[in-house]
Amino acid sequence: MARTSGGSAPLTEAAESAIREGIISGRYPPGARLRERELSEELGVSRLPVREALRNLRHDGFIMTSAHRGATVRTMSTTGVDELFDLRVRLEPFAAERAAHRYSEGHAHPGLEEAMEATAHATETGSLEHIMTANAHFHAQVVEAAGHELLSELMVPILSRSRWLFAMTAFRDPHLEFQAHHEIYAAVSTGNDRLARLTMAAHIEAGRGPSLQAVSPDPED
């Protein structure tokens, strides 16, 4: 199902962002029903942008819909996490490699340096919310630095779900996360494309185990 916006794009985007943030923060926990009427009243918008927002969130994998229960927040499973990491470990190293190659050609991406600085500041202050946001933004900026339009489009739902996982794995040592990001940034910014690819791959794979521990096991497990 394709993403929609209809004639109320700004309201749809605002509703989608609010609901997504509610899911990531846990305000709408896994399995919770998302009723259009209640969300409409809560967000102060009509039901149409809420309906379109729910369609988009279904497309991005945050919710499920059924004839009997309507829209509910998806329960992320071990299979889902494994599949997410299978894609990340293939796509994000490519993004890092391409970004480093572009740096070697003189195409620096200011957003990546800003993201690295934000990550450092968040790690120093110790705010879990800021750390989660900064870490997610860093990964997004690596993708943007790659300068690959189709990759950027494909990564939108993947990065969104990754941010959801970051919230579930807040127990991980932020200083180790920062060190890994710093190594990736160093490889990219110095144009070492091979090292950027390998460092990113190792970083993502290191997060698979903790992420699997943080989610509900599959019913057959």
Protein Blocks (a to p, Z undefined) as FASTA:
>chain_A
ZZdebjmlmmmmmmmmmmmmmmmnomagghiacdfklmmmmnopafklmmmmmmmmmmno
paccdfklopadddddfklmmmmmmmmmmmmmmmmmmmmmmmmnopacfklmmmmmmmmm
mmmnopaklmmmmmmmmmmmmmmmnopaklmmmmmmmmmmmmmmmmmmmmpcfklmmmmm
mmmmmmmmnopaklmmmmmmmmmmmmmmmmmmmpccdfkZZ
